[in-house]
């Protein structure tokens, strides 16, 4: 496996990916990440895309929307989520979210609340009977 | 799919924060019991139950002690996961503190590494050829 001989390259790309994972809410300058990883911008983008199937920019947007889904599911307001995941304006957040998640952040938040409410009201609906019996949750 | 774990808080941290799985259901079942299921990031239809080995129902004291001891010893290989890029995934998980029993290695069926969860269950992580 040719890639096993290039562990040092992997380490640098993985560090860049983890940097995005941990700092998605900040104004990340992808040129800086490439510099810190000691790559030219072009080489960095090419390697990143080869490994993760997305450009660093597209990956950053994906992480922001993924985290936004979690925050919305926790019941945080759309405006707060927009700020927490690093979008400058609610309009661009809503448009990007809708494009990637297929529905608006408000609709996603409402749907998640309904699902969560139903499970909390009757947790056994989420548990297969065999497990519920094993645990003694149903007679 | 069901994975027996020794502590659900710690399992949550391992599977969600380290492996990057999504929480499917996390519901309190009363009397301290909890129904916790997660899904792999690229296979949301595969619901994995993180089932606590604890006394109650069909689990008596002796069963709990035996199972806990076997899990801790690393007796159970719970599953095979695949990824698109084994070396990248290995490097990332190692950075996050995941313990590997075997680094990425070439096998006749592809490339494989073995990692252990916070309870002691081990898993194959492979990249098909």
Interface residues (C-beta under 8 A of the other chain):
Chain A: X1 X3 X4 X7 X10 X11 X13 X14 X15 X17 X18 X51 X52 X53 X119 X120 X123 X124 X126 X127 X131 X133 X134 X135 X136 X137
Chain B: X2 X25 X27 X28 X29 X30 X33 X35 X37 X49 X51 X56 X57 X58 X59 X84 X85 X87 X88 X91 X92 X95 X104 X106 X111
